[in-house]
Amino acid sequence: SYAEISAMVYNVFIDQTISALADEQSGVPALANGAAALNDGIASFVSNYQEFDLGLATATEGAQKLHDASTDLISGSQELAQGSTTLAEGCGDLADGSAALDDGALQLQEGVAKLQDGTEELHQGMVTFDEEGIQELTERVNDGCGDLDEFTDRLDGVLEAGRSYQSYSGLANGASGDVKFIYKTGAVK
């Protein structure tokens, strides 16, 4: 430390001064030389101490910058870790969503196949209905009534005759009646 170095220099100077004073003839010039050497040593020490102090200030400033940078690095590392966790969770969600989408696409494919089968079945049913129902009915109407216009004309005539026929045995003047006829026919096939 500075105090220890100062004490060592001072002790050396004292020892040299005592030794120079012991020899009276050479004592004064030796004392003057010793004082000059001490002055040069102190000046050198002060100069070196100033350089040391500047170096220490620079080192302290560098240590503070290093501390700040390491704090930023730790904070950034924590953010990176949190981001990595979020990314991993997002990847898991994406994988789950992809699996659900794959399942849904399979169900859609199965549904489309069922719809296609149902459409084919409906088509075959409509063909059968046309062949066995509509065409046969049309043939029977045409066979039994001839032309459809002729059939509707006959039907209209029968309905009109039924509306004008009001009694089996006659009605009193001003009275009205209603007659219903029941026809027995063969079985409809």
C-alpha angles and dihedrals in degrees: 000000000000093000093053093049091048091051092050093050091047092050092050090050092049092049092050092047093051091048092049093049091054089067103058100193097049093028101091097045089043089050091051091048091047092050090049091048090048090050091050091048092050091048090049090047092050091048092049091044091054090052089047091050092050090048091048091050090049090048091049091050090048091049090052091050089048090050092049091047092048089050089052090047092052091048091048091048090052091050090048090051091049090047090050090052091049090047091050091050090048091051089051090051090048091051091049091048091048091051091049090048090050091050090047092050090052091050090047090051091050090047092051090050090051090047090050091049090047091049091052090048090049091050092050089047091051091049090050091046090051095046099041101028118024098031093045092047091049091050092050093048091048092045095046099038105020110218117017092233089055090049093052091047090054091046092051090049093051091048092050092048089050092052093050094046106084107162145019095216105024134267135251117257112284093011123119130207144187127221128193124196124203116203123199113214138175121270117286111235 
